[in-house]
Amino acid sequence: MPSSLTEALGWKERHPHATVYAGGTYLLWNQSGRLLQLPETILSLRNIKELNRFGRTESRLDIGATVSIQRILRAGPKVLSPLLAKALEGICPPSVTSMATLGGNLGVQDRCMASFPVMHVLDARCEIRSTRGTRWVPVTGLRSETGQLQLQPVELITRIQIPMEEWNFFIYRRIGSSPYGITPDSLVIVLVGKTYRGMVTEFRFALGNFSSQIFRNRDLETLLIGTRLSRGKSKDLKAFLDALQEELQNRKFLVTPLQGERVLRIVEMTLSNPFQFP
Amino acid sequence: MIITLDLNGKEETLDIDPSLRLVHLLRNTFGLLGTKEGCLHGHCGYCLVFLNDQLVLSCLTPAFSTHRGKVLTIEGFRGTPEYYDIEKGFLEVQYTPCGFCASARILLTHAILQETLYPTEQMIRKRFTAILCRCTDPSRLVEGVQRAAAIRRHRQHAV
């Protein structure tokens, strides 16, 4: 149980396959035995103050990897955007928010569906450290196209930085049979945008599925930029939805026909009611 | 493995099995039965305790993670002025949680009052979704927590 980051990185170098323990929710969730089934080697990061810092500047949020979800949520609406708050609330049930961490959610192979698409559209980045050095990677670089975590065994995620921007509209919608568990029918839809006098000036759209894959297509997003949204299904919105439908059918992103249909309907319903936007 | 922890204000050092849950350490090793063992899955919320001033589910907390930490259970909280604020607040509105969830509800109330002495109904209802027990009327719970907050404000103002 190291008490400094340097010590922890040294341990990780010597024991690259040690399981990292921050909040412990992934490790211990749904274990019903009286004694816990634990991996052979565990590296606990709970006592490391450097990883437990949470702060903000004018332009971004700086979140240590072991800061609990509850602590981030308590920053309140003046600090946290509603989109980010919704995504964090979707990571785990309220009873474990004091234990679960954002670093843990991003760093575990198959649990990042709730937060990863939002980090993606917000252009968040992660500080990754090892005894060999430090690197900053955009969250987009944390996963391969097939959803595999791109982290070396000797590396640790230490910080997450999220730019603070004002968005005029957003959706965060999670569909599937389980509100917190990740099942094959789970899907997250994220959409954010800015408008100026009724015209879309910026638009970002991402989907996340149960196998930690991300769908995001910047060419598709540009179809709506510069357009004026109107009540009902405009020509531009129809073009966007048709292109999205074709992408979902052609790409390797795993989505069932029913999920694809729901995505299209949710996006259509949101963007065809622009009177909710300033 | 040997761990040292501050348990209810008293330093304890002992040798434990690393796979032991904190709830079992508290109940079986230390005989502190105020922390209840419910689902062992992190769903019911009966096992809430304070670890390093954060409320955690002791069924999902390995005992080894308390090393060099501070644990506060209902037994340690009882007898403090903050406990009496909550007890009095609950009694005045006749809010009586059952034996399974009372400890957890009191500690959760204390956690809320540490955050704010003006808890809103929405905040209270949201935070108490962490405890699944349906033994009492939720609106009585809200009144109880808000009454406890008022008592604590009055006591702190008087000091």
Boltz contact constraints between the chains, C-beta under 6 A:
constraints:
  - contact:
      token1: [A, 1]
      token2: [B, 67]
      max_distance: 6.0
  - contact:
      token1: [A, 28]
      token2: [B, 60]
      max_distance: 6.0
  - contact:
      token1: [A, 30]
      token2: [B, 41]
      max_distance: 6.0
  - contact:
      token1: [A, 32]
      token2: [B, 40]
      max_distance: 6.0
  - contact:
      token1: [A, 35]
      token2: [B, 19]
      max_distance: 6.0
  - contact:
      token1: [A, 36]
      token2: [B, 19]
      max_distance: 6.0
  - contact:
      token1: [A, 36]
      token2: [B, 62]
      max_distance: 6.0
  - contact:
      token1: [A, 38]
      token2: [B, 19]
      max_distance: 6.0
  - contact:
      token1: [A, 46]
      token2: [B, 65]
      max_distance: 6.0
  - contact:
      token1: [A, 94]
      token2: [B, 129]
      max_distance: 6.0
  - contact:
      token1: [A, 94]
      token2: [B, 130]
      max_distance: 6.0
  - contact:
      token1: [A, 95]
      token2: [B, 45]
      max_distance: 6.0
  - contact:
      token1: [A, 95]
      token2: [B, 130]
      max_distance: 6.0
  - contact:
      token1: [A, 96]
      token2: [B, 42]
      max_distance: 6.0
  - contact:
      token1: [A, 98]
      token2: [B, 54]
      max_distance: 6.0
  - contact:
      token1: [A, 98]
      token2: [B, 55]
      max_distance: 6.0
  - contact:
      token1: [A, 98]
      token2: [B, 56]
      max_distance: 6.0
  - contact:
      token1: [A, 99]
      token2: [B, 56]
      max_distance: 6.0
